[in-house]
Amino acid sequence: MENKPRCSWCLKDDIYKAYHDEIWGEPQHDDQKLFEFINLEGAQAGLSWYTVLVKKENYRKAFDNWDATKIIYYDEAKIMELLQNPGIIRNRLKINAVISNAKAYLKIKEEFGSFDQYIWQFTNHQTIVNQFESLSEVPAKTPQSDEMSKALKKRGFKFVGSTICYAFMQATGMVNDHLLSCWKRLD
């Protein structure tokens, strides 16, 4: 696996390579995982994905394994605890966003039966397979991510701008942006 051609963004180290090879771009349909991804992408705002990636397990522990039914009850004491946790990004707005997102997420699940059913509608419930040869061709956002962002914000989600939504779509396999030369495309 070490000598396989990969998308050039992931060549920094083994953590990035493993994320690229095992997670990024794989279609995700588990509600709790989708909830985790949307929040982790939001935590990335203004930072590099790598900063969040190395803290991913810390986030799972800090946020009760992304159990939205627990997160909606976080109070000021829990927020203060999270603000003291060096294992996550200690930004009050981003922590409060997770709580808001949990409430909105649970409402969507109630209305649509699953978050998966709701979120995949933005790609007509299938992966959009792009044909990019270089990273310079990969967009930061698309009409689909614009639409997703607008819809999520309307439902109460925070830190879900179009660029964040597109990164979420890439990570969860709603779009396949592996470069044509990448082994994930050649396999």
C-alpha positions as CSV (number, residue, x, y, z in Angstrom):
1,M,0.0,0.0,0.0
2,E,2.9,2.3,0.7
3,N,3.9,2.7,-3.0
4,K,0.4,3.1,-4.3
5,P,-0.3,6.4,-6.1
6,R,-2.4,8.7,-3.9
7,C,-4.1,12.1,-4.1
8,S,-1.3,14.5,-3.4
9,W,-3.1,16.2,-0.4
10,C,-2.6,13.2,1.8
11,L,1.2,12.6,1.5
12,K,2.1,14.5,4.7
13,D,2.3,11.4,7.0
14,D,0.8,8.0,7.8
15,I,-2.2,9.5,9.6
16,Y,-3.2,11.4,6.5
17,K,-2.5,8.4,4.3
18,A,-4.6,6.0,6.4
19,Y,-7.5,8.6,6.5
20,H,-7.3,8.8,2.7
21,D,-7.0,5.1,2.1
22,E,-9.6,3.9,4.6
23,I,-12.2,6.7,5.2
24,W,-12.2,9.7,2.8
25,G,-14.5,9.3,-0.1
26,E,-16.1,6.0,1.2
27,P,-19.9,6.3,1.0
28,Q,-21.2,6.7,4.6
29,H,-24.8,6.0,5.5
30,D,-24.6,5.6,9.3
31,D,-26.5,8.5,10.9
32,Q,-24.1,8.8,13.9
33,K,-21.0,8.8,11.6
34,L,-22.6,11.4,9.4
35,F,-23.3,13.5,12.4
36,E,-19.7,13.1,13.6
37,F,-18.4,14.2,10.1
38,I,-20.6,17.3,9.9
39,N,-19.3,18.4,13.3
40,L,-15.7,17.6,12.7
41,E,-15.8,19.5,9.4
42,G,-17.3,22.4,11.2
43,A,-14.5,22.2,13.8
44,Q,-12.1,22.6,10.9
45,A,-13.4,26.1,10.0
46,G,-10.4,28.4,9.9
47,L,-7.9,25.5,10.5
48,S,-6.4,22.7,8.6
49,W,-8.2,19.3,8.4
50,Y,-5.1,17.8,9.8
51,T,-5.6,19.7,13.1
52,V,-9.0,18.1,13.5
53,L,-7.9,14.7,12.2
54,V,-5.3,14.2,14.9
55,K,-7.9,15.1,17.5
56,K,-10.7,12.9,16.1
57,E,-10.6,10.3,18.9
58,N,-10.4,13.0,21.5
59,Y,-13.6,14.5,20.0
60,R,-15.4,11.1,20.2
61,K,-14.6,10.8,23.9
62,A,-15.4,14.5,24.7
63,F,-18.7,14.4,22.9
64,D,-20.1,11.1,24.2
65,N,-19.3,9.2,21.0
66,W,-21.3,11.7,19.1
67,D,-24.6,10.6,20.8
68,A,-26.9,13.5,19.9
69,T,-29.4,12.4,22.5
70,K,-26.8,13.2,25.2
71,I,-25.3,16.3,23.5
72,I,-28.6,18.2,23.5
73,Y,-28.5,18.2,27.3
74,Y,-25.0,19.7,27.6
75,D,-25.2,22.6,30.1
76,E,-22.8,25.4,31.0
77,A,-20.8,23.1,33.3
78,K,-20.2,20.6,30.4
79,I,-19.3,23.5,28.0
80,M,-16.8,24.8,30.5
81,E,-15.4,21.2,30.8
82,L,-15.0,21.0,27.0
83,L,-13.4,24.5,26.9
84,Q,-10.7,23.1,29.3
85,N,-10.1,19.9,27.2
86,P,-6.8,20.2,25.4
87,G,-7.7,17.2,23.2
88,I,-10.2,19.2,21.2
89,I,-10.4,22.7,19.6
90,R,-11.4,24.9,22.5
91,N,-13.6,27.4,20.8
92,R,-16.9,28.2,22.5
93,L,-18.7,29.0,19.2
94,K,-17.7,25.6,17.8
95,I,-18.7,23.7,21.0
96,N,-22.1,25.5,21.1
97,A,-22.5,24.7,17.4
98,V,-22.3,20.9,18.2
99,I,-25.1,21.3,20.7
100,S,-27.3,23.3,18.2
101,N,-26.4,20.7,15.5
102,A,-27.5,17.8,17.7
103,K,-30.9,19.4,18.2
104,A,-31.3,20.0,14.5
105,Y,-30.0,16.6,13.6
106,L,-32.5,14.9,15.9
107,K,-35.4,16.9,14.4
108,I,-34.3,15.8,10.9
109,K,-34.1,12.2,12.0
110,E,-37.6,12.5,13.4
111,E,-39.0,14.1,10.2
112,F,-37.2,12.0,7.6
113,G,-36.6,8.7,9.4
114,S,-32.8,9.1,9.2
115,F,-30.2,11.8,8.8
116,D,-28.8,9.6,5.9
117,Q,-32.1,9.9,4.0
118,Y,-32.1,13.6,4.4
119,I,-28.5,14.5,3.7
120,W,-28.0,12.2,0.7
121,Q,-30.9,13.9,-1.1
122,F,-28.5,16.7,-2.1
123,T,-26.8,14.2,-4.5
124,N,-29.9,12.3,-5.5
125,H,-28.9,9.5,-3.1
126,Q,-25.9,8.5,-5.2
127,T,-22.2,9.4,-5.3
128,I,-21.2,12.1,-7.7
129,V,-18.0,10.7,-9.4
130,N,-15.8,13.5,-10.6
131,Q,-13.0,13.1,-13.1
132,F,-10.2,15.4,-11.8
133,E,-6.6,14.9,-12.8
134,S,-5.1,17.5,-10.4
135,L,-6.0,19.1,-7.1
136,S,-6.3,22.5,-8.8
137,E,-9.4,21.2,-10.6
138,V,-11.2,20.2,-7.4
139,P,-13.7,22.9,-6.4
140,A,-14.0,24.3,-2.8
141,K,-17.8,24.3,-3.2
142,T,-20.5,23.3,-5.7
143,P,-24.2,24.1,-6.3
144,Q,-25.0,21.0,-4.3
145,S,-22.9,22.1,-1.3
146,D,-24.5,25.6,-1.6
147,E,-27.9,24.0,-1.4
148,M,-27.0,21.8,1.5
149,S,-25.5,24.7,3.4
150,K,-28.6,26.8,2.9
151,A,-30.9,24.0,4.0
152,L,-28.9,23.0,7.0
153,K,-28.6,26.6,8.2
154,K,-32.4,27.0,7.8
155,R,-32.8,24.0,10.1
156,G,-30.5,25.4,12.8
157,F,-27.1,23.9,12.0
158,K,-24.0,26.0,12.7
159,F,-20.6,26.0,11.0
160,V,-22.1,24.5,7.8
161,G,-21.0,27.0,5.1
162,S,-20.8,25.7,1.5
163,T,-17.1,24.9,1.7
164,I,-17.5,23.0,4.9
165,C,-20.5,21.1,3.3
166,Y,-18.4,20.2,0.3
167,A,-15.6,18.9,2.5
168,F,-18.2,16.9,4.3
169,M,-19.5,15.5,1.0
170,Q,-16.0,14.5,0.0
171,A,-15.3,12.8,3.3
172,T,-18.6,10.9,3.4
173,G,-18.4,9.7,-0.2
174,M,-21.3,11.8,-1.5
175,V,-18.7,12.9,-4.0
176,N,-15.7,11.0,-5.2
177,D,-12.9,13.5,-5.7
178,H,-10.1,10.9,-5.7
179,L,-7.8,12.0,-8.6
180,L,-7.9,9.8,-11.6
181,S,-4.3,8.7,-10.9
182,C,-5.1,7.7,-7.3
183,W,-5.2,4.0,-6.5
184,K,-8.6,4.4,-5.0
185,R,-9.8,5.2,-8.5
186,L,-7.6,2.5,-10.2
187,D,-8.6,-0.3,-7.9
